[in-house]
Amino acid sequence: MRQRIYLVLLAIILVVRPILSSVEPRIISLSPASTEILFSLGLQKYIVGVSYLDNFPPEVKKISRVGDAYSINLEKIFQVRAQIIFSPPTNVLRQQENFLKKQGIEIVIIDPKNLGDILHSLSLISKTVSLRQKPSARKETEARRQELLRSISARIKKIEQQRQRIKKHPKIFVLLSDQPYFTCGKNSFLNEAVELAGGENIFSDVDQAYFSVSPEEIIKRKPEIILVLVPNYPRKSSRLTGQKLVIDNINPDIFVRPTLRIFSGIESLQKIIIDYEKE
């Protein structure tokens, strides 16, 4: 019975979808990164569903949870009458993609690999939503996008200027997990972030984005700074820390999520590197 009712409701939703398409955009974000970018662009009023992992900004708590890119809840997606879904690439999404597209839902994959891709994601999300906005709102979105890009460009320029003043680039180990030890290589935006700040990722020679490493290999590479991106990391009981400078007071989400907040993380890391050089 419940399944029959659901099918009837689904049929009704599909019938009225053409009518709804002329109204304001209705967006689902299946990744916290996309959600943050939507808020940065001032497009939060169009969000009708987010993932279970979303926690920033605080206002996101008021938005309905519809699963995530690894566990898509079709019933909830249709209940909120989504028109656009922003999502990272996953096998689960690929399996449902054709079906969702046939129902008139636009699927936009957001998968930044470097800092430039993060800025591209900003523009892609902005332009995708603006196509469904009213002309006046469209202009506001474009103005906001350009304002954000100008601001980030100015910040990057300042970061680069500061980097040129750093004489010794400290070796940095980026700790993403300690069970097992997980870190980043040269094919990641985190590696680029460390280098932009003025540091040297001790695994920048590894031709991978993210991978596990042994404690012995970490110690062998002699990091001077450990950037801890693990919540509640027990530094006192870690064999890695020793006399090294351990940075564990930066919110991991600022670094691990490919959003505009990463530039705040880079600025914070750069200040630490500059202070470290003075010691």
PyRosetta script that sets phi, psi and omega in degrees:
from pyrosetta import init, pose_from_sequence

init()
pose = pose_from_sequence("MRQRIYLVLLAIILVVRPILSSVEPRIISLSPASTEILFSLGLQKYIVGVSYLDNFPPEVKKISRVGDAYSINLEKIFQVRAQIIFSPPTNVLRQQENFLKKQGIEIVIIDPKNLGDILHSLSLISKTVSLRQKPSARKETEARRQELLRSISARIKKIEQQRQRIKKHPKIFVLLSDQPYFTCGKNSFLNEAVELAGGENIFSDVDQAYFSVSPEEIIKRKPEIILVLVPNYPRKSSRLTGQKLVIDNINPDIFVRPTLRIFSGIESLQKIIIDYEKE")
pose.set_psi(1, -47.6)
pose.set_omega(1, -179.5)
pose.set_phi(2, -60.4)
pose.set_psi(2, -39.7)
pose.set_omega(2, 180.0)
pose.set_phi(3, -65.4)
pose.set_psi(3, -39.2)
pose.set_omega(3, 179.8)
pose.set_phi(4, -64.3)
pose.set_psi(4, -42.6)
pose.set_omega(4, 178.8)
pose.set_phi(5, -62.8)
pose.set_psi(5, -42.1)
pose.set_omega(5, 180.0)
pose.set_phi(6, -61.6)
pose.set_psi(6, -40.9)
pose.set_omega(6, -179.9)
pose.set_phi(7, -65.4)
pose.set_psi(7, -37.5)
pose.set_omega(7, 177.7)
pose.set_phi(8, -65.0)
pose.set_psi(8, -45.7)
pose.set_omega(8, 178.4)
pose.set_phi(9, -61.4)
pose.set_psi(9, -40.7)
pose.set_omega(9, 179.2)
pose.set_phi(10, -62.3)
pose.set_psi(10, -42.0)
pose.set_omega(10, 179.3)
pose.set_phi(11, -62.3)
pose.set_psi(11, -41.0)
pose.set_omega(11, 179.1)
pose.set_phi(12, -63.5)
pose.set_psi(12, -43.3)
pose.set_omega(12, -179.8)
pose.set_phi(13, -60.9)
pose.set_psi(13, -43.2)
pose.set_omega(13, -177.9)
pose.set_phi(14, -66.9)
pose.set_psi(14, -32.6)
pose.set_omega(14, 179.4)
pose.set_phi(15, -68.8)
pose.set_psi(15, -40.6)
pose.set_omega(15, -176.0)
pose.set_phi(16, -86.5)
pose.set_psi(16, -6.2)
pose.set_omega(16, -177.8)
pose.set_phi(17, -55.9)
pose.set_psi(17, -44.2)
pose.set_omega(17, 178.8)
pose.set_phi(18, -57.2)
pose.set_psi(18, -34.3)
pose.set_omega(18, 179.0)
pose.set_phi(19, -69.2)
pose.set_psi(19, -42.3)
pose.set_omega(19, -177.5)
pose.set_phi(20, -67.5)
pose.set_psi(20, -25.5)
pose.set_omega(20, -175.3)
pose.set_phi(21, -64.8)
pose.set_psi(21, -16.7)
pose.set_omega(21, -179.9)
pose.set_phi(22, -91.5)
pose.set_psi(22, -3.1)
pose.set_omega(22, -179.5)
pose.set_phi(23, -92.6)
pose.set_psi(23, -175.9)
pose.set_omega(23, -179.9)
pose.set_phi(24, -60.9)
pose.set_psi(24, 151.9)
pose.set_omega(24, -178.4)
pose.set_phi(25, -58.5)
pose.set_psi(25, 146.3)
pose.set_omega(25, 175.2)
pose.set_phi(26, -123.7)
pose.set_psi(26, 114.9)
pose.set_omega(26, -168.0)
pose.set_phi(27, -116.0)
pose.set_psi(27, 139.4)
pose.set_omega(27, 168.3)
pose.set_phi(28, -115.6)
pose.set_psi(28, 133.1)
pose.set_omega(28, 175.0)
pose.set_phi(29, -115.0)
pose.set_psi(29, 119.2)
pose.set_omega(29, -178.2)
pose.set_phi(30, -97.7)
pose.set_psi(30, 14.4)
pose.set_omega(30, 174.3)
pose.set_phi(31, -144.1)
pose.set_psi(31, 140.9)
pose.set_omega(31, 178.2)
pose.set_phi(32, -57.7)
pose.set_psi(32, -32.2)
pose.set_omega(32, -178.9)
pose.set_phi(33, -63.6)
pose.set_psi(33, -47.2)
pose.set_omega(33, 178.8)
pose.set_phi(34, -63.4)
pose.set_psi(34, -38.1)
pose.set_omega(34, 179.1)
pose.set_phi(35, -61.9)
pose.set_psi(35, -44.8)
pose.set_omega(35, 179.3)
pose.set_phi(36, -60.7)
pose.set_psi(36, -41.3)
pose.set_omega(36, -179.7)
pose.set_phi(37, -66.3)
pose.set_psi(37, -40.1)
pose.set_omega(37, 177.4)
pose.set_phi(38, -59.7)
pose.set_psi(38, -42.7)
pose.set_omega(38, 177.8)
pose.set_phi(39, -65.6)
pose.set_psi(39, -39.9)
pose.set_omega(39, 179.2)
pose.set_phi(40, -59.3)
pose.set_psi(40, -34.3)
pose.set_omega(40, -178.8)
pose.set_phi(41, -84.4)
pose.set_psi(41, -3.0)
pose.set_omega(41, -178.9)
pose.set_phi(42, 76.1)
pose.set_psi(42, 24.4)
pose.set_omega(42, -176.1)
pose.set_phi(43, -102.8)
pose.set_psi(43, 15.7)
pose.set_omega(43, -175.2)
pose.set_phi(44, -62.9)
pose.set_psi(44, -25.0)
pose.set_omega(44, -178.1)
pose.set_phi(45, -67.5)
pose.set_psi(45, -16.7)
pose.set_omega(45, -179.9)
pose.set_phi(46, -92.0)
pose.set_psi(46, -8.6)
pose.set_omega(46, -176.4)
pose.set_phi(47, -78.3)
pose.set_psi(47, 123.0)
pose.set_omega(47, 179.8)
pose.set_phi(48, -112.8)
pose.set_psi(48, -4.3)
pose.set_omega(48, 179.3)
pose.set_phi(49, -164.2)
pose.set_psi(49, 141.8)
pose.set_omega(49, 177.8)
pose.set_phi(50, -134.6)
pose.set_psi(50, 176.7)
pose.set_omega(50, -178.0)
pose.set_phi(51, -84.7)
pose.set_psi(51, 168.9)
pose.set_omega(51, 178.3)
pose.set_phi(52, -68.6)
pose.set_psi(52, -18.3)
pose.set_omega(52, -175.7)
pose.set_phi(53, -88.9)
pose.set_psi(53, -9.5)
pose.set_omega(53, -176.5)
pose.set_phi(54, -68.0)
pose.set_psi(54, 130.6)
pose.set_omega(54, 177.7)
pose.set_phi(55, -144.1)
pose.set_psi(55, 4.4)
pose.set_omega(55, -179.5)
pose.set_phi(56, -144.7)
pose.set_psi(56, 139.6)
pose.set_omega(56, -6.3)
pose.set_phi(57, -70.4)
pose.set_psi(57, 172.3)
pose.set_omega(57, -175.3)
pose.set_phi(58, -54.8)
pose.set_psi(58, -29.7)
pose.set_omega(58, -178.3)
pose.set_phi(59, -62.4)
pose.set_psi(59, -17.3)
pose.set_omega(59, -176.6)
pose.set_phi(60, -67.3)
pose.set_psi(60, -18.3)
pose.set_omega(60, -179.3)
pose.set_phi(61, -63.2)
pose.set_psi(61, -22.0)
pose.set_omega(61, -177.7)
pose.set_phi(62, -83.9)
pose.set_psi(62, -7.6)
pose.set_omega(62, -174.9)
pose.set_phi(63, -94.3)
pose.set_psi(63, 143.3)
pose.set_omega(63, -177.8)
pose.set_phi(64, -60.5)
pose.set_psi(64, 140.9)
pose.set_omega(64, 177.6)
pose.set_phi(65, -94.0)
pose.set_psi(65, 128.6)
pose.set_omega(65, -175.5)
pose.set_phi(66, -121.7)
pose.set_psi(66, 19.6)
pose.set_omega(66, -178.9)
pose.set_phi(67, 105.7)
pose.set_psi(67, -149.8)
pose.set_omega(67, 173.8)
pose.set_phi(68, -153.6)
pose.set_psi(68, -175.2)
pose.set_omega(68, -175.4)
pose.set_phi(69, -68.2)
pose.set_psi(69, -13.6)
pose.set_omega(69, -178.9)
pose.set_phi(70, -104.5)
pose.set_psi(70, -7.8)
pose.set_omega(70, -179.9)
pose.set_phi(71, -150.3)
pose.set_psi(71, 81.8)
pose.set_omega(71, -174.2)
pose.set_phi(72, -83.8)
pose.set_psi(72, 127.6)
pose.set_omega(72, 178.2)
pose.set_phi(73, -99.1)
pose.set_psi(73, 96.2)
pose.set_omega(73, -176.4)
pose.set_phi(74, -61.0)
pose.set_psi(74, -37.6)
pose.set_omega(74, -178.4)
pose.set_phi(75, -60.2)
pose.set_psi(75, -44.6)
pose.set_omega(75, -179.9)
pose.set_phi(76, -69.2)
pose.set_psi(76, -36.0)
pose.set_omega(76, 179.1)
pose.set_phi(77, -60.0)
pose.set_psi(77, -42.3)
pose.set_omega(77, 179.4)
pose.set_phi(78, -75.8)
pose.set_psi(78, -30.3)
pose.set_omega(78, 178.4)
pose.set_phi(79, -62.7)
pose.set_psi(79, -38.1)
pose.set_omega(79, -179.0)
pose.set_phi(80, -88.1)
pose.set_psi(80, 1.1)
pose.set_omega(80, 175.6)
pose.set_phi(81, 56.3)
pose.set_psi(81, 51.2)
pose.set_omega(81, -178.0)
pose.set_phi(82, -65.2)
pose.set_psi(82, 143.5)
pose.set_omega(82, 174.0)
pose.set_phi(83, -110.9)
pose.set_psi(83, -31.0)
pose.set_omega(83, -178.8)
pose.set_phi(84, -132.1)
pose.set_psi(84, 135.7)
pose.set_omega(84, 173.1)
pose.set_phi(85, -121.9)
pose.set_psi(85, 122.1)
pose.set_omega(85, 172.6)
pose.set_phi(86, -98.3)
pose.set_psi(86, 129.2)
pose.set_omega(86, -174.1)
pose.set_phi(87, -154.3)
pose.set_psi(87, 150.8)
pose.set_omega(87, 169.0)
pose.set_phi(88, -74.3)
pose.set_psi(88, 162.7)
pose.set_omega(88, 179.9)
pose.set_phi(89, -76.1)
pose.set_psi(89, 125.6)
pose.set_omega(89, 175.5)
pose.set_phi(90, -141.2)
pose.set_psi(90, 158.7)
pose.set_omega(90, 178.0)
pose.set_phi(91, -64.1)
pose.set_psi(91, -35.7)
pose.set_omega(91, 179.7)
pose.set_phi(92, -62.1)
pose.set_psi(92, -44.0)
pose.set_omega(92, 179.7)
pose.set_phi(93, -65.7)
pose.set_psi(93, -41.8)
pose.set_omega(93, -179.7)
pose.set_phi(94, -59.4)
pose.set_psi(94, -36.6)
pose.set_omega(94, -179.7)
pose.set_phi(95, -66.6)
pose.set_psi(95, -29.6)
pose.set_omega(95, -177.1)
pose.set_phi(96, -102.1)
pose.set_psi(96, -6.8)
pose.set_omega(96, -170.6)
pose.set_phi(97, -60.2)
pose.set_psi(97, -49.1)
pose.set_omega(97, -178.6)
pose.set_phi(98, -61.5)
pose.set_psi(98, -41.6)
pose.set_omega(98, 179.4)
pose.set_phi(99, -62.5)
pose.set_psi(99, -45.7)
pose.set_omega(99, -178.9)
pose.set_phi(100, -64.8)
pose.set_psi(100, -39.9)
pose.set_omega(100, 179.2)
pose.set_phi(101, -63.8)
pose.set_psi(101, -37.2)
pose.set_omega(101, 178.9)
pose.set_phi(102, -64.8)
pose.set_psi(102, -23.3)
pose.set_omega(102, 178.1)
pose.set_phi(103, -88.9)
pose.set_psi(103, 7.2)
pose.set_omega(103, 177.4)
pose.set_phi(104, 86.6)
pose.set_psi(104, 13.5)
pose.set_omega(104, 180.0)
pose.set_phi(105, -94.6)
pose.set_psi(105, 127.5)
pose.set_omega(105, 179.6)
pose.set_phi(106, -84.7)
pose.set_psi(106, 127.9)
pose.set_omega(106, 179.1)
pose.set_phi(107, -104.8)
pose.set_psi(107, 122.8)
pose.set_omega(107, 180.0)
pose.set_phi(108, -121.2)
pose.set_psi(108, 118.1)
pose.set_omega(108, -178.1)
pose.set_phi(109, -86.8)
pose.set_psi(109, 127.6)
pose.set_omega(109, 177.8)
pose.set_phi(110, -116.7)
pose.set_psi(110, 111.6)
pose.set_omega(110, -174.6)
pose.set_phi(111, -144.9)
pose.set_psi(111, 67.2)
pose.set_omega(111, -177.2)
pose.set_phi(112, -67.9)
pose.set_psi(112, 134.4)
pose.set_omega(112, 179.8)
pose.set_phi(113, -105.7)
pose.set_psi(113, -18.5)
pose.set_omega(113, -179.5)
pose.set_phi(114, -147.3)
pose.set_psi(114, 178.9)
pose.set_omega(114, -176.8)
pose.set_phi(115, -64.2)
pose.set_psi(115, -36.4)
pose.set_omega(115, 176.9)
pose.set_phi(116, -62.1)
pose.set_psi(116, -37.4)
pose.set_omega(116, 178.6)
pose.set_phi(117, -65.0)
pose.set_psi(117, -32.2)
pose.set_omega(117, 178.6)
pose.set_phi(118, -63.3)
pose.set_psi(118, -42.7)
pose.set_omega(118, 177.9)
pose.set_phi(119, -68.3)
pose.set_psi(119, -34.7)
pose.set_omega(119, 175.8)
pose.set_phi(120, -64.8)
pose.set_psi(120, -38.3)
pose.set_omega(120, 178.2)
pose.set_phi(121, -61.0)
pose.set_psi(121, -39.9)
pose.set_omega(121, 177.3)
pose.set_phi(122, -57.4)
pose.set_psi(122, -47.4)
pose.set_omega(122, -178.8)
pose.set_phi(123, -69.2)
pose.set_psi(123, -39.9)
pose.set_omega(123, -179.9)
pose.set_phi(124, -63.4)
pose.set_psi(124, -45.0)
pose.set_omega(124, 179.0)
pose.set_phi(125, -64.5)
pose.set_psi(125, -44.0)
pose.set_omega(125, 179.9)
pose.set_phi(126, -59.4)
pose.set_psi(126, -49.2)
pose.set_omega(126, -175.8)
pose.set_phi(127, -70.2)
pose.set_psi(127, -35.3)
pose.set_omega(127, 178.6)
pose.set_phi(128, -62.5)
pose.set_psi(128, -45.5)
pose.set_omega(128, -178.8)
pose.set_phi(129, -71.6)
pose.set_psi(129, -40.4)
pose.set_omega(129, -174.9)
pose.set_phi(130, -63.0)
pose.set_psi(130, -26.6)
pose.set_omega(130, 178.5)
pose.set_phi(131, -63.6)
pose.set_psi(131, -21.5)
pose.set_omega(131, -179.3)
pose.set_phi(132, -105.8)
pose.set_psi(132, 3.2)
pose.set_omega(132, -179.9)
pose.set_phi(133, -89.4)
pose.set_psi(133, 162.2)
pose.set_omega(133, 170.9)
pose.set_phi(134, -71.0)
pose.set_psi(134, 153.3)
pose.set_omega(134, -175.7)
pose.set_phi(135, -49.5)
pose.set_psi(135, -44.6)
pose.set_omega(135, -178.0)
pose.set_phi(136, -64.3)
pose.set_psi(136, -42.8)
pose.set_omega(136, 179.1)
pose.set_phi(137, -68.3)
pose.set_psi(137, -35.7)
pose.set_omega(137, 179.1)
pose.set_phi(138, -60.3)
pose.set_psi(138, -41.9)
pose.set_omega(138, 179.2)
pose.set_phi(139, -64.5)
pose.set_psi(139, -39.9)
pose.set_omega(139, 179.0)
pose.set_phi(140, -63.4)
pose.set_psi(140, -41.2)
pose.set_omega(140, 179.9)
pose.set_phi(141, -64.9)
pose.set_psi(141, -43.2)
pose.set_omega(141, 179.6)
pose.set_phi(142, -65.7)
pose.set_psi(142, -39.2)
pose.set_omega(142, 178.4)
pose.set_phi(143, -64.4)
pose.set_psi(143, -39.9)
pose.set_omega(143, 178.7)
pose.set_phi(144, -66.7)
pose.set_psi(144, -40.7)
pose.set_omega(144, 178.4)
pose.set_phi(145, -60.5)
pose.set_psi(145, -47.1)
pose.set_omega(145, -179.6)
pose.set_phi(146, -64.9)
pose.set_psi(146, -37.5)
pose.set_omega(146, 178.4)
pose.set_phi(147, -63.4)
pose.set_psi(147, -43.7)
pose.set_omega(147, 179.4)
pose.set_phi(148, -64.1)
pose.set_psi(148, -43.1)
pose.set_omega(148, -179.6)
pose.set_phi(149, -64.9)
pose.set_psi(149, -39.5)
pose.set_omega(149, 177.2)
pose.set_phi(150, -64.0)
pose.set_psi(150, -42.3)
pose.set_omega(150, -179.5)
pose.set_phi(151, -63.9)
pose.set_psi(151, -46.5)
pose.set_omega(151, -179.8)
pose.set_phi(152, -64.9)
pose.set_psi(152, -39.9)
pose.set_omega(152, 179.1)
pose.set_phi(153, -60.4)
pose.set_psi(153, -42.1)
pose.set_omega(153, 179.3)
pose.set_phi(154, -66.1)
pose.set_psi(154, -38.9)
pose.set_omega(154, 179.6)
pose.set_phi(155, -67.8)
pose.set_psi(155, -41.0)
pose.set_omega(155, 178.2)
pose.set_phi(156, -62.2)
pose.set_psi(156, -41.4)
pose.set_omega(156, 179.5)
pose.set_phi(157, -61.0)
pose.set_psi(157, -42.3)
pose.set_omega(157, 179.2)
pose.set_phi(158, -67.1)
pose.set_psi(158, -40.8)
pose.set_omega(158, 178.2)
pose.set_phi(159, -61.0)
pose.set_psi(159, -43.6)
pose.set_omega(159, -179.8)
pose.set_phi(160, -64.9)
pose.set_psi(160, -37.9)
pose.set_omega(160, 177.5)
pose.set_phi(161, -64.2)
pose.set_psi(161, -41.8)
pose.set_omega(161, 178.3)
pose.set_phi(162, -66.1)
pose.set_psi(162, -37.6)
pose.set_omega(162, -179.0)
pose.set_phi(163, -62.0)
pose.set_psi(163, -36.6)
pose.set_omega(163, -179.2)
pose.set_phi(164, -65.2)
pose.set_psi(164, -21.2)
pose.set_omega(164, 179.9)
pose.set_phi(165, -85.6)
pose.set_psi(165, -11.7)
pose.set_omega(165, 179.7)
pose.set_phi(166, -81.0)
pose.set_psi(166, 120.0)
pose.set_omega(166, -175.9)
pose.set_phi(167, -85.5)
pose.set_psi(167, -39.8)
pose.set_omega(167, -178.7)
pose.set_phi(168, -117.4)
pose.set_psi(168, 118.5)
pose.set_omega(168, -178.1)
pose.set_phi(169, -90.2)
pose.set_psi(169, 107.2)
pose.set_omega(169, -174.8)
pose.set_phi(170, -66.7)
pose.set_psi(170, 147.5)
pose.set_omega(170, 176.9)
pose.set_phi(171, -76.9)
pose.set_psi(171, 126.2)
pose.set_omega(171, -174.7)
pose.set_phi(172, -121.0)
pose.set_psi(172, 132.6)
pose.set_omega(172, 172.2)
pose.set_phi(173, -104.0)
pose.set_psi(173, 123.0)
pose.set_omega(173, 179.1)
pose.set_phi(174, -94.4)
pose.set_psi(174, 111.9)
pose.set_omega(174, -177.8)
pose.set_phi(175, -97.4)
pose.set_psi(175, 111.4)
pose.set_omega(175, -178.7)
pose.set_phi(176, -98.4)
pose.set_psi(176, -23.8)
pose.set_omega(176, 178.5)
pose.set_phi(177, -160.2)
pose.set_psi(177, 149.0)
pose.set_omega(177, 178.6)
pose.set_phi(178, -115.3)
pose.set_psi(178, 8.1)
pose.set_omega(178, 178.4)
pose.set_phi(179, -142.1)
pose.set_psi(179, 78.6)
pose.set_omega(179, -2.6)
pose.set_phi(180, -81.3)
pose.set_psi(180, -178.6)
pose.set_omega(180, 176.5)
pose.set_phi(181, -68.8)
pose.set_psi(181, 128.7)
pose.set_omega(181, -175.6)
pose.set_phi(182, -131.1)
pose.set_psi(182, 140.0)
pose.set_omega(182, -177.4)
pose.set_phi(183, -148.0)
pose.set_psi(183, -168.4)
pose.set_omega(183, -176.7)
pose.set_phi(184, -124.5)
pose.set_psi(184, 150.4)
pose.set_omega(184, 176.8)
pose.set_phi(185, -110.6)
pose.set_psi(185, -163.7)
pose.set_omega(185, -172.3)
pose.set_phi(186, -72.1)
pose.set_psi(186, -15.9)
pose.set_omega(186, -178.8)
pose.set_phi(187, -92.2)
pose.set_psi(187, 29.5)
pose.set_omega(187, -178.6)
pose.set_phi(188, -126.5)
pose.set_psi(188, 153.9)
pose.set_omega(188, 177.3)
pose.set_phi(189, -70.7)
pose.set_psi(189, -22.1)
pose.set_omega(189, 177.4)
pose.set_phi(190, -67.7)
pose.set_psi(190, -39.1)
pose.set_omega(190, 176.9)
pose.set_phi(191, -61.1)
pose.set_psi(191, -43.2)
pose.set_omega(191, 179.0)
pose.set_phi(192, -64.9)
pose.set_psi(192, -37.0)
pose.set_omega(192, 179.9)
pose.set_phi(193, -65.4)
pose.set_psi(193, -43.1)
pose.set_omega(193, 179.0)
pose.set_phi(194, -61.9)
pose.set_psi(194, -44.2)
pose.set_omega(194, -179.0)
pose.set_phi(195, -67.5)
pose.set_psi(195, -38.9)
pose.set_omega(195, 179.2)
pose.set_phi(196, -64.6)
pose.set_psi(196, -35.8)
pose.set_omega(196, 179.6)
pose.set_phi(197, -69.1)
pose.set_psi(197, -23.3)
pose.set_omega(197, -179.8)
pose.set_phi(198, 116.6)
pose.set_psi(198, 7.7)
pose.set_omega(198, 179.1)
pose.set_phi(199, -102.2)
pose.set_psi(199, 178.5)
pose.set_omega(199, 177.1)
pose.set_phi(200, -127.6)
pose.set_psi(200, 113.7)
pose.set_omega(200, 178.1)
pose.set_phi(201, -66.9)
pose.set_psi(201, 123.8)
pose.set_omega(201, -175.3)
pose.set_phi(202, -67.6)
pose.set_psi(202, -13.7)
pose.set_omega(202, 177.6)
pose.set_phi(203, -113.4)
pose.set_psi(203, 26.9)
pose.set_omega(203, -179.6)
pose.set_phi(204, -69.0)
pose.set_psi(204, -12.5)
pose.set_omega(204, 179.1)
pose.set_phi(205, -86.3)
pose.set_psi(205, -6.9)
pose.set_omega(205, -178.5)
pose.set_phi(206, -86.4)
pose.set_psi(206, 124.8)
pose.set_omega(206, -174.6)
pose.set_phi(207, -83.9)
pose.set_psi(207, 53.2)
pose.set_omega(207, 177.1)
pose.set_phi(208, -141.7)
pose.set_psi(208, 164.6)
pose.set_omega(208, 177.7)
pose.set_phi(209, -85.0)
pose.set_psi(209, -56.2)
pose.set_omega(209, -177.7)
pose.set_phi(210, -139.1)
pose.set_psi(210, 142.6)
pose.set_omega(210, -175.0)
pose.set_phi(211, -164.9)
pose.set_psi(211, 164.9)
pose.set_omega(211, 178.0)
pose.set_phi(212, -91.5)
pose.set_psi(212, 150.7)
pose.set_omega(212, -179.8)
pose.set_phi(213, -138.8)
pose.set_psi(213, 158.8)
pose.set_omega(213, 178.5)
pose.set_phi(214, -89.9)
pose.set_psi(214, 153.1)
pose.set_omega(214, 176.2)
pose.set_phi(215, -57.8)
pose.set_psi(215, -36.0)
pose.set_omega(215, -179.0)
pose.set_phi(216, -62.8)
pose.set_psi(216, -40.7)
pose.set_omega(216, -179.5)
pose.set_phi(217, -68.8)
pose.set_psi(217, -35.9)
pose.set_omega(217, 178.2)
pose.set_phi(218, -64.5)
pose.set_psi(218, -48.2)
pose.set_omega(218, -178.9)
pose.set_phi(219, -63.4)
pose.set_psi(219, -38.9)
pose.set_omega(219, -179.9)
pose.set_phi(220, -59.8)
pose.set_psi(220, -33.5)
pose.set_omega(220, -177.0)
pose.set_phi(221, -84.7)
pose.set_psi(221, -2.3)
pose.set_omega(221, 170.8)
pose.set_phi(222, 53.4)
pose.set_psi(222, 62.8)
pose.set_omega(222, 176.6)
pose.set_phi(223, -69.0)
pose.set_psi(223, 145.0)
pose.set_omega(223, 176.1)
pose.set_phi(224, -95.1)
pose.set_psi(224, -29.3)
pose.set_omega(224, -179.6)
pose.set_phi(225, -130.0)
pose.set_psi(225, 137.9)
pose.set_omega(225, 174.3)
pose.set_phi(226, -113.2)
pose.set_psi(226, 115.8)
pose.set_omega(226, 177.2)
pose.set_phi(227, -91.5)
pose.set_psi(227, 105.0)
pose.set_omega(227, -175.2)
pose.set_phi(228, -88.8)
pose.set_psi(228, 115.5)
pose.set_omega(228, 176.8)
pose.set_phi(229, -115.0)
pose.set_psi(229, 40.2)
pose.set_omega(229, 178.5)
pose.set_phi(230, -121.9)
pose.set_psi(230, 123.5)
pose.set_omega(230, 178.9)
pose.set_phi(231, -61.5)
pose.set_psi(231, 138.4)
pose.set_omega(231, 175.0)
pose.set_phi(232, 56.1)
pose.set_psi(232, 44.3)
pose.set_omega(232, -178.8)
pose.set_phi(233, -72.3)
pose.set_psi(233, 126.3)
pose.set_omega(233, -178.0)
pose.set_phi(234, -80.7)
pose.set_psi(234, 78.8)
pose.set_omega(234, -174.0)
pose.set_phi(235, -61.5)
pose.set_psi(235, -32.5)
pose.set_omega(235, -176.8)
pose.set_phi(236, -66.0)
pose.set_psi(236, -31.9)
pose.set_omega(236, -177.6)
pose.set_phi(237, -95.8)
pose.set_psi(237, 3.9)
pose.set_omega(237, -177.3)
pose.set_phi(238, -88.0)
pose.set_psi(238, 135.0)
pose.set_omega(238, 178.0)
pose.set_phi(239, -77.1)
pose.set_psi(239, -10.2)
pose.set_omega(239, -176.2)
pose.set_phi(240, -83.9)
pose.set_psi(240, -32.3)
pose.set_omega(240, -168.0)
pose.set_phi(241, -69.1)
pose.set_psi(241, -58.3)
pose.set_omega(241, 179.0)
pose.set_phi(242, 55.5)
pose.set_psi(242, -127.8)
pose.set_omega(242, 179.7)
pose.set_phi(243, -96.2)
pose.set_psi(243, 7.4)
pose.set_omega(243, -176.8)
pose.set_phi(244, -73.5)
pose.set_psi(244, 156.6)
pose.set_omega(244, 175.3)
pose.set_phi(245, -76.7)
pose.set_psi(245, 121.3)
pose.set_omega(245, -178.9)
pose.set_phi(246, -109.4)
pose.set_psi(246, 121.5)
pose.set_omega(246, 178.0)
pose.set_phi(247, -101.8)
pose.set_psi(247, 105.7)
pose.set_omega(247, -179.7)
pose.set_phi(248, -132.0)
pose.set_psi(248, 20.0)
pose.set_omega(248, -179.7)
pose.set_phi(249, -108.7)
pose.set_psi(249, 13.5)
pose.set_omega(249, 176.4)
pose.set_phi(250, -102.9)
pose.set_psi(250, 131.5)
pose.set_omega(250, 178.7)
pose.set_phi(251, -57.1)
pose.set_psi(251, 117.7)
pose.set_omega(251, -178.3)
pose.set_phi(252, -54.5)
pose.set_psi(252, -34.7)
pose.set_omega(252, -177.5)
pose.set_phi(253, -59.7)
pose.set_psi(253, -30.0)
pose.set_omega(253, -179.1)
pose.set_phi(254, -62.6)
pose.set_psi(254, -33.3)
pose.set_omega(254, -178.6)
pose.set_phi(255, -93.1)
pose.set_psi(255, -43.7)
pose.set_omega(255, -169.8)
pose.set_phi(256, -80.0)
pose.set_psi(256, -19.4)
pose.set_omega(256, 177.5)
pose.set_phi(257, -93.4)
pose.set_psi(257, 127.0)
pose.set_omega(257, -178.4)
pose.set_phi(258, -76.4)
pose.set_psi(258, 74.1)
pose.set_omega(258, 179.8)
pose.set_phi(259, -128.5)
pose.set_psi(259, -179.7)
pose.set_omega(259, -179.8)
pose.set_phi(260, -66.0)
pose.set_psi(260, -19.7)
pose.set_omega(260, 179.5)
pose.set_phi(261, -65.2)
pose.set_psi(261, -18.8)
pose.set_omega(261, -179.1)
pose.set_phi(262, -62.3)
pose.set_psi(262, -27.0)
pose.set_omega(262, 179.0)
pose.set_phi(263, -70.5)
pose.set_psi(263, -28.3)
pose.set_omega(263, 171.7)
pose.set_phi(264, -67.8)
pose.set_psi(264, -38.8)
pose.set_omega(264, 177.2)
pose.set_phi(265, -63.4)
pose.set_psi(265, -41.5)
pose.set_omega(265, 178.7)
pose.set_phi(266, -63.1)
pose.set_psi(266, -42.6)
pose.set_omega(266, 178.8)
pose.set_phi(267, -62.5)
pose.set_psi(267, -41.3)
pose.set_omega(267, 178.8)
pose.set_phi(268, -65.3)
pose.set_psi(268, -44.0)
pose.set_omega(268, 179.5)
pose.set_phi(269, -63.8)
pose.set_psi(269, -39.6)
pose.set_omega(269, -179.4)
pose.set_phi(270, -63.5)
pose.set_psi(270, -39.9)
pose.set_omega(270, 177.5)
pose.set_phi(271, -61.3)
pose.set_psi(271, -39.5)
pose.set_omega(271, 179.0)
pose.set_phi(272, -65.9)
pose.set_psi(272, -41.6)
pose.set_omega(272, 179.3)
pose.set_phi(273, -63.6)
pose.set_psi(273, -42.4)
pose.set_omega(273, -180.0)
pose.set_phi(274, -64.1)
pose.set_psi(274, -43.0)
pose.set_omega(274, 178.0)
pose.set_phi(275, -65.5)
pose.set_psi(275, -37.8)
pose.set_omega(275, 179.9)
pose.set_phi(276, -63.4)
pose.set_psi(276, -37.9)
pose.set_omega(276, -179.3)
pose.set_phi(277, -67.2)
pose.set_psi(277, -30.0)
pose.set_omega(277, -178.6)
pose.set_phi(278, -73.4)
pose.set_psi(278, -22.1)
pose.set_omega(278, -176.1)
pose.set_phi(279, -69.4)
pose.dump_pdb("model.pdb")
